[in-house]
């Protein structure tokens, strides 16, 4: 009891003292100011004694913090290190050069414009890209790479596969394509040799044909006509790619003609270097047996006679030559010809000399007349084309004349003999004859 009473007395005294202090403070405040409630609640005034006693017995406690496990700290630091390393790698490691990017960079247009092959008997330009593939990429020193590309091209003669090394340089954070190098070019024929190119080199083809009985094929068919009639790819017994080409040959002379064939063999040789895709080479050529034997040429058509010589029969006086046939010439138009019998139907135009002999050579004189005979029938030897024509009109107003055809070692000639009675200056009843010889050539 005594203890509790002491606590109460102490509390009253305290309250009284606090009241006195509040009154002093109000008395000291300036009169102009409004009263301010400055009641101070002591820490013990508003709290009962039993509760204050309880506060002193239960002080404020700080919450306990659980420390992070060691393994969790390790994970956190490892993750942070990985992030830092990834950032460093992203800035320090060069960017990737993808194969698709190499294909996109490949400039096929430049290579298409090149002659990717070099063959005398094939087309070497006009190539088009038909496929491309990047096969790999390798480092080629710091900031440098090399990409490997296979590109396929085709034209009308070859299929060509080209190997290319494309250089790349790292500029900043980007790979830039630089120079390229062709490592190999491999061609494969997809068509026979070009017929026109073979014919343009026919003289070289003929050098491969062996002579026959002293004759050379280039002489027999000089100035002839040639055509490729067969042309096909093949393989020889060793598996080499070859081409067999058959050329038809024809040559017409004045009275004869030659017909035959020559079979030519070409072989394809693959390239041996990056700039050599492969080429066709002429291997052999063989002429058929009939190529060497002439046959009688069809004579149907127009022939033009060129005056080769002229003479007259006067042996003493007036031996001059009349050259009227030099400018007029002779024309023979064969409208029908039977190759078996030699029967020829033709129109003929020539100069007849209806005058006496002349004392000296002359380009023409009075009495020279142009004679035209139509539908004349001449029976010729079918093997030699020789024969004679004495027209019904001979001996009339146009004078007397006769036409003889000769074969002078393959050269066809027409001999015209003309004159009029009483034209001989020595014998009044005689006749001076003029003989004009014309070489016939196809018109």
PEQUIHU-V719193 format. One record per helix or strand of 3 or more residues. SS is the DSSP state (helix for helix, strand for strand). FROM is the first residue (numbers start at 0). TO is the last residue. Records with the same first field share a line. If there is no record, write none. Layout:
SS=FROM-TO  FROM-TO
This chain:
helix=1-27  48-56  69-91  98-104  107-111  194-199  201-205  216-219  288-291  323-327
strand=127-138  143-153  157-170  173-188  224-234  240-251  255-272  275-286  300-311  329-336  342-352  367-378  386-388  398-407  410-418  433-441
